[in-house]
Amino acid sequence: MFRGHFSRSDLTNKFEMGLANATRDIALYKELSPKNMELESSKKQYLQAKAFKPLFKHDAKKTLIKLANDITDGFDAIGDVTFPIEAPSQLNVPDIFIVAKLVQAILNNKPVNVIYTSLSSGSASRELVPHSIVDNGLRWHVRAFDRKTKSFRDFVLTRISKVTIKNQTAESHEDKLEDHQWMRMMPLQLVAHPKNVQHPTAIAMDYGMENGVLELNVRAALAGYLLRRWNVDCTTNADLAGGEYQLWLKNRQTLYGAENLAIAPGYQQSEDD
């Protein structure tokens, strides 16, 4: 569902089974879902057919967490147990079939046509070359090269209503390695807010700080999301007042060149930046 293809060797390697067992499993799958896959003899691969419908239901939240954390156990049995743990909800959960198509495109280096609804221009067709799916703490988005603006941008997954994978290979300038905001790692030094926090030791314990500093390496494309999510005061002199601002960015100069800082609390580019 997420790769768009599989081979007999994938089964033997993943499940440590013999060729005969793999052949029987493929035959059983064909019997259960005769319209789900097509054999491409030249590559000895089974491709996802256009009429594909998964045999198993994938819970969207659990699947996104598994994809984000590279957890591929194939089972959701843990969902049968109720744990006394709650977490704030995200705005919405993306359509898992939309996610699956985008993951296929990323893994196979393919561009896609999508129907995307933006705040400024409404619904329209966009041609994207996706390379990563990201949880920014509030919602999920896909990082992609946008052929309309000829730039790398973020697209909210819940605003994508249709994905069609194009039968072509992405161009070299559309590759993730050319996304400089994505490839650039920014060192952030976060400390307890010098004006809003009376007992900084408590904040140091919350974030596992060493010598009163939490050091993080964050992609420039994601820095703004992290700073907003944690309400990090990004002003030069820690000027933001309020109990919600418990952290201050000590090395503010590291943000130079990052593009999504409009959402970073208190950040204003100075003449020195």
Secondary structure, DSSP 8 states (H G I E B T S, - for coil): --SSEE-HHHHHHHHT--HHHHHHHHHHHHHH-TTSEEEETTTTEEEE-TT---SS---HHHHHHHHHTT------GGGGS--S------S----HHHHHHHHHHHHTT--EEEEEEETTTEEEEEEEEEEEEEE-SS-EEEEEEETTTTEEEEEEGGGEEEEEE-SS---GGGSGGG-HHHH-EEEEEEEE-TTT-S-HHHHHHHHT-BTTBEEEEEEHHHHHHHHHHTTEE-STT----STT--EEETTGGGGTT-S-GGGSTT----TT-
